[in-house]
C-alpha cells in the first residue's frame, strides 16, 4: 500500500474515533468552554470529511490501477490532498470564522485527488 | 470472505432497507413516525449502512501482514465489534421510545458504538504496510 494511502487511512480512523467520542458526549455537554468547539461542531465534519471521505480517497488512491508502473511511487497528489484536507478540517472545527477558507481547502483537496485518479479509471483490458 | 465481513455487509443491507423503507411507512402514518425518522434516519444511513459496509469490506480486502493481529483473534474481535456497533445503534432507537431525551442513555449508546470503532481500528491498523522496494532487475 502506498505510504500516502496508509497515512490518509490511519488519520481517517483517528477522525472516526474523534467523531464517535464527540457524538457520544454531544448530548451530555452542558457548559461551554470558550476556546473549545462544541461536540456537534466536531462530530459532523469529523465523520463526513475526516472519516468517510478521507478513507474513501485513501483506498481509491491505493486500489485504482496505475497508468504505468513507474508511477507507483509518485504520490504527490495524495500528499497534497492529505495536507489540504487535514488543514481544512482543523480550520473548520477550531476557527469558525475561517469557514470559507476551510471549505475551499476541502474542495481543493477533493479536486486534486479526483483529477489525478480520473486517468486511472480505465476500461477493462486497456493497458499502457 | 471472512465470516465477520459477511456479518457487517449483511447487516449494512438490513439498515439500508430500513432507511429506505421507513419513509414509505411514515408516509402513511401520523407525525410521530416522521419525528422519529427525522431524528434517527441519518444514523441508520451513515453508521448502519455506510460505515458497516466500509468496515466489512475493509476487513475482507485489506492485505494481511506479519505485523497484523493473528487471524483468529482479529475475527473474534471483529465479531465483538459487530455486536457492539449494532447494539449501540439499536440502543439509540430504544432510547428514543423508552427514555426520550435521556442524555445518559444516548451517551451509553454512543460509547458502545465508539468501542466498536476502536476495536475495528485496532484490528485494521497494522494491516496497512508500506510497499516493499522493487528488487533490481525485477519485472
Interface residues (C-beta under 8 A of the other chain):
Chain A: X1 X2 X3 X5 X6 X9 X10 X13 X14 X16 X17 X20 X21 X23 X24 X25 X26 X27 X28 X47 X51 X52 X55 X59 X63 X72 X73
Chain B: X46 X50 X51 X54 X58 X61 X63 X103 X104 X106 X107 X109 X110 X111 X113 X114 X117 X118 X121 X124 X125 X128 X129 X130 X131
